[in-house]
């Protein structure tokens, strides 16, 4: 569930969001725009009186805990409830929906208000859906089995010699093909569970994943796996995903900005993600 890039678009999205909507509870905006108040956003909701939030199954740690998005634990679950609170919702008014990762950025109407599922902004995806500004800035990391040559031999030239696999449609797969550029075409799988299985059974040498997920999978999900290192930041970020043109986007951007300003996002990253972040960096 790992996704990629767009610094200039981040700024453009943030600016457009701030221009479209005043601060939460600020009253009216320009003609044709919803107001960023609890009552003002009701007409834009998938279900009035509720904030419908989607994610994939299973919901992995450290983004969620116990495969239960509704418990408010794990970074993305906690962020969703913090945004809901900023928008005026009680926790009991947050409803969770299931949306497969690879379906989330397909064009067309959505059965949710936003999807939170480690989905990176890309210009290509933004042609079909809308994104919020960043709620988490992403680095990708390399996972392999202990004792595999790649764990010690991973110069840029050496990285090209291995067999990789990853989930279809992800920015992790994009990093493999565009940055590592292995001599053997990477294997592509429908789900992350399959990727883990083929690593464990030695059908691939390694896969790439965002750093917290990579560290969790290596430590808790795949016996004998290790996170080798992470790659340098490319400007990739995770954004909330919406139906294209959803008028909620500027209001949610204001909520995210408030959570950044008051320290909530930093505190949640420290609580749920800090143990996954201190790892060496290598060049792809």
C-alpha positions as CSV (number, residue, x, y, z in Angstrom):
1,X,0.0,0.0,0.0
2,X,2.8,2.4,-0.8
3,X,2.5,5.4,-3.0
4,X,4.5,8.3,-4.6
5,X,5.4,12.0,-5.1
6,X,4.5,15.6,-5.9
7,X,5.9,18.5,-4.0
8,X,4.7,21.3,-6.3
9,X,1.2,19.7,-6.2
10,X,1.3,19.7,-2.4
11,X,1.7,23.4,-2.4
12,X,-0.9,24.0,-5.1
13,X,-3.4,21.7,-3.3
14,X,-2.8,23.4,0.0
15,X,-3.1,26.9,-1.4
16,X,-6.3,26.0,-3.3
17,X,-7.7,24.4,-0.2
18,X,-7.0,27.4,2.0
19,X,-8.4,29.8,-0.6
20,X,-11.6,27.8,-1.0
21,X,-12.5,27.6,2.7
22,X,-12.0,29.8,5.7
23,X,-11.0,28.3,9.1
24,X,-13.3,25.7,10.6
25,X,-16.3,27.3,12.0
26,X,-15.6,30.5,10.0
27,X,-18.9,30.8,8.2
28,X,-19.6,31.3,4.6
29,X,-17.2,31.1,1.6
30,X,-17.5,32.1,-2.0
31,X,-20.6,31.4,-3.9
32,X,-21.1,27.7,-4.6
33,X,-18.8,26.5,-1.9
34,X,-19.8,24.8,1.3
35,X,-19.0,26.4,4.6
36,X,-16.5,24.6,6.9
37,X,-18.8,24.1,9.8
38,X,-20.4,20.9,11.0
39,X,-23.8,22.1,9.6
40,X,-22.2,23.5,6.5
41,X,-20.6,20.3,5.3
42,X,-23.7,18.1,5.7
43,X,-24.8,18.5,2.1
44,X,-21.4,17.2,0.9
45,X,-21.3,14.0,3.1
46,X,-21.9,10.5,1.8
47,X,-24.3,10.1,4.7
48,X,-25.6,13.1,6.5
49,X,-24.7,13.1,10.2
50,X,-21.8,10.7,9.7
51,X,-18.2,10.9,8.5
52,X,-17.7,7.8,6.3
53,X,-14.0,6.8,6.2
54,X,-12.7,3.9,4.1
55,X,-9.6,1.7,4.3
56,X,-8.5,-1.7,3.0
57,X,-8.6,-5.1,4.7
58,X,-6.5,-6.2,6.5
59,X,-5.7,-2.9,8.1
60,X,-2.0,-3.2,9.0
61,X,0.0,-2.0,12.0
62,X,1.4,0.6,12.7
63,X,-1.3,2.4,10.8
64,X,-4.1,0.5,12.5
65,X,-4.1,-1.9,15.5
66,X,-5.8,-5.3,15.8
67,X,-7.1,-5.0,12.2
68,X,-9.8,-2.7,13.7
69,X,-9.9,0.8,12.2
70,X,-12.8,1.8,14.5
71,X,-10.8,1.5,17.8
72,X,-8.9,4.8,17.2
73,X,-5.5,3.1,17.6
74,X,-2.7,3.2,15.1
75,X,-1.5,6.3,13.3
76,X,-4.1,6.4,10.5
77,X,-7.1,5.5,12.7
78,X,-6.0,8.2,15.2
79,X,-5.6,10.7,12.5
80,X,-9.0,10.0,11.0
81,X,-10.7,10.5,14.4
82,X,-8.7,13.7,15.0
83,X,-9.8,15.1,11.7
84,X,-13.4,14.1,12.5
85,X,-13.2,16.0,15.8
86,X,-11.9,19.1,14.0
87,X,-14.9,18.9,11.7
88,X,-17.3,18.7,14.6
89,X,-18.0,14.9,14.6
90,X,-18.2,12.7,17.7
91,X,-16.2,9.5,17.6
92,X,-19.5,7.6,17.4
93,X,-20.4,9.4,14.2
94,X,-17.3,8.0,12.3
95,X,-18.4,5.1,10.2
96,X,-15.8,2.8,8.5
97,X,-16.1,1.3,5.0
98,X,-14.1,-1.2,3.1
99,X,-12.3,-0.1,-0.1
100,X,-9.5,-2.2,-1.7
101,X,-6.4,-0.2,-2.2
102,X,-6.2,-0.7,-6.0
103,X,-9.8,0.4,-6.4
104,X,-9.5,3.5,-4.4
105,X,-8.0,5.8,-7.0
106,X,-10.2,4.5,-9.9
107,X,-12.5,7.2,-11.4
108,X,-16.1,7.5,-10.4
109,X,-18.2,8.2,-7.3
110,X,-17.1,6.8,-4.0
111,X,-19.1,5.2,-1.1
112,X,-17.2,7.2,1.5
113,X,-16.2,10.7,2.3
114,X,-12.4,10.0,2.3
115,X,-10.1,7.0,2.2
116,X,-7.1,6.7,4.5
117,X,-5.0,3.8,3.4
118,X,-1.3,4.9,2.9
119,X,-2.3,6.3,-0.5
120,X,0.4,8.5,-2.0
121,X,-0.5,11.5,-4.1
122,X,0.6,11.1,-7.7
123,X,-0.4,13.4,-10.7
124,X,-1.8,10.3,-12.5
125,X,-4.0,9.4,-9.6
126,X,-5.1,13.0,-9.1
127,X,-6.6,13.0,-12.6
128,X,-9.3,10.6,-11.3
129,X,-9.6,11.5,-7.6
130,X,-8.9,14.4,-5.3
131,X,-6.3,14.4,-2.5
132,X,-5.9,16.3,0.7
133,X,-2.6,17.8,1.7
134,X,0.0,15.5,3.5
135,X,-0.8,13.8,6.8
136,X,2.4,11.8,6.5
137,X,5.6,12.3,4.5
138,X,6.9,9.0,3.1
139,X,10.1,7.2,2.6
140,X,10.3,3.7,1.1
141,X,12.4,0.8,2.5
142,X,13.8,-2.5,1.3
143,X,12.7,-5.9,2.9
144,X,14.5,-9.2,2.4
145,X,15.2,-12.4,4.2
146,X,18.1,-12.6,6.7
147,X,21.1,-14.2,5.0
148,X,20.1,-13.1,1.6
149,X,22.9,-11.4,-0.4
150,X,20.9,-8.2,-0.7
151,X,21.2,-7.6,3.0
152,X,24.9,-6.8,2.7
153,X,25.3,-6.2,-1.1
154,X,23.1,-3.3,-2.0
155,X,25.0,-0.7,-3.9
156,X,23.0,0.8,-6.8
157,X,24.7,-1.6,-9.2
158,X,24.1,-4.6,-7.0
159,X,20.5,-3.7,-6.4
160,X,19.8,-4.2,-10.1
161,X,20.8,-7.9,-10.0
162,X,18.0,-9.1,-7.7
163,X,14.5,-10.4,-8.3
164,X,11.8,-8.1,-6.8
165,X,8.1,-8.3,-6.3
166,X,5.5,-5.9,-5.1
167,X,1.8,-5.0,-5.0
168,X,0.2,-3.8,-8.2
169,X,-0.3,0.0,-8.6
170,X,1.9,1.0,-5.7
171,X,4.6,3.7,-5.6
172,X,6.8,1.0,-4.1
173,X,6.6,-0.9,-7.4
174,X,7.2,2.3,-9.2
175,X,10.4,2.9,-7.2
176,X,11.7,-0.5,-8.2
177,X,11.0,-0.1,-11.9
178,X,12.0,3.6,-12.2
179,X,14.8,4.0,-9.7
180,X,16.4,0.6,-9.0
181,X,15.7,-0.6,-12.6
182,X,16.5,-4.3,-12.1
183,X,17.6,-6.4,-15.0
184,X,14.8,-8.9,-14.3
185,X,11.3,-7.5,-14.6
186,X,9.7,-7.2,-11.1
187,X,6.9,-9.7,-10.3
188,X,3.5,-8.0,-9.7
189,X,0.9,-9.3,-7.2
190,X,-2.7,-8.2,-6.3
191,X,-2.2,-7.9,-2.5
192,X,0.4,-7.3,0.1
193,X,-0.3,-10.7,1.7
194,X,0.8,-12.4,-1.5
195,X,4.0,-10.3,-1.7
196,X,4.8,-11.4,1.9
197,X,4.2,-15.1,1.0
198,X,6.4,-15.1,-2.1
199,X,9.2,-13.5,-0.1
200,X,8.9,-16.1,2.6
201,X,9.0,-18.9,0.0
202,X,12.0,-17.4,-1.8
203,X,10.2,-16.7,-5.0
204,X,11.6,-13.1,-4.8
205,X,14.7,-11.6,-3.2
206,X,13.1,-8.5,-1.8
207,X,10.2,-6.0,-1.9
208,X,9.8,-2.3,-1.2
209,X,7.4,-0.8,1.2
210,X,7.0,2.5,3.2
211,X,9.4,2.5,6.1
212,X,7.0,1.9,9.0
213,X,5.1,-0.9,7.2
214,X,8.4,-2.4,6.1
215,X,9.7,-2.5,9.6
216,X,6.5,-3.9,11.0
217,X,6.3,-6.7,8.4
218,X,10.0,-7.6,8.9
219,X,9.6,-7.7,12.6
220,X,6.2,-9.2,13.1
221,X,4.7,-10.6,9.9
222,X,7.4,-12.6,7.9
223,X,9.6,-15.0,9.9
224,X,13.3,-14.4,9.1
225,X,12.7,-11.1,7.3
226,X,14.7,-8.0,7.9
227,X,14.3,-4.4,6.8
228,X,17.6,-3.8,5.0
229,X,17.5,0.0,4.8
230,X,15.4,2.9,3.5
231,X,15.7,5.0,0.4
232,X,16.1,8.8,0.4
233,X,13.0,11.0,0.5
234,X,11.6,11.8,-2.9
235,X,8.9,14.2,-1.7
236,X,6.3,11.4,-1.6
237,X,3.4,11.9,0.9
238,X,0.2,10.2,2.0
239,X,-3.0,12.1,1.4
240,X,-6.6,11.4,2.1
241,X,-8.4,10.4,-1.0
242,X,-11.8,11.8,-2.1
243,X,-14.1,11.6,-5.1
244,X,-12.8,14.0,-7.7
245,X,-13.8,17.5,-6.9
246,X,-15.3,16.7,-3.5
247,X,-16.1,20.0,-1.8
248,X,-15.0,18.5,1.6
249,X,-11.3,18.7,0.5
250,X,-10.6,22.3,1.5
251,X,-12.3,21.8,4.9
252,X,-10.3,18.7,5.6
253,X,-7.2,20.5,4.6
254,X,-8.0,23.1,7.2
255,X,-8.4,20.4,9.8
256,X,-5.0,18.8,8.8
257,X,-3.4,22.3,9.0
258,X,-4.8,22.8,12.5
259,X,-3.6,19.3,13.6
260,X,-0.1,20.2,12.3
261,X,-0.1,23.6,14.0
262,X,-1.2,22.3,17.4
263,X,1.2,19.4,17.4
264,X,-1.3,16.6,17.2
265,X,0.2,15.0,14.0
266,X,3.7,15.1,15.4
267,X,2.5,13.6,18.7
268,X,0.7,10.8,16.9
269,X,3.7,10.0,14.7
270,X,5.9,9.9,17.9
271,X,3.4,7.6,19.6
272,X,2.8,5.1,16.7
273,X,5.7,5.5,14.2
274,X,8.8,6.6,16.0
275,X,10.2,3.1,16.7
276,X,10.1,2.4,12.9
277,X,12.0,5.5,11.8
278,X,15.7,5.2,12.8
279,X,17.2,3.1,10.0
280,X,20.1,3.5,7.6
281,X,19.6,5.1,4.1
282,X,20.9,3.7,0.8
283,X,20.7,4.9,-2.7
284,X,18.5,3.1,-5.3
